[in-house]
Amino acid sequence: MLFVGMQTEKLGLLVVSRAIGGYFQMLRIANLIPSQSLSRQGPA
């Protein structure tokens, strides 16, 4: 029982860490897109 609990806890942590990683990746991409469009508008 304890072993199963530890396994599910590890799995949960993996899923959470993956979700957080994907979320930050999305934020990074979302931050990159507007900065590029702003730099394009700057010189013009």
C-alpha positions in Angstrom: 0.0 0.0 0.0 2.7 2.4 1.0 4.7 1.5 -2.2 1.7 2.2 -4.4 1.1 5.5 -2.6 4.8 6.5 -3.3 4.5 5.5 -6.9 1.3 7.6 -7.5 2.9 10.5 -5.7 6.0 10.3 -8.0 3.6 10.2 -11.0 1.7 13.2 -9.7 4.9 15.2 -9.2 6.0 14.3 -12.7 2.7 15.4 -14.2 2.7 18.6 -12.2 6.4 19.4 -13.1 5.6 18.7 -16.8 2.5 21.0 -16.7 4.5 23.8 -15.1 7.3 23.4 -17.6 4.8 23.5 -20.5 3.1 26.6 -18.9 6.4 28.5 -18.7 7.3 27.5 -22.2 4.0 28.9 -23.4 4.6 32.1 -21.5 8.1 32.4 -23.0 6.6 31.9 -26.5 3.8 34.4 -25.8 6.4 36.9 -24.5 8.6 36.4 -27.6 5.9 37.0 -30.2 4.9 40.6 -29.1 8.5 41.7 -28.6 9.3 40.7 -32.2 6.2 42.5 -33.6 7.2 45.6 -31.5 10.8 45.6 -32.8 9.4 45.4 -36.4 7.1 48.4 -35.7 10.0 50.4 -34.1 12.1 51.3 -37.1 9.1 51.9 -39.4 
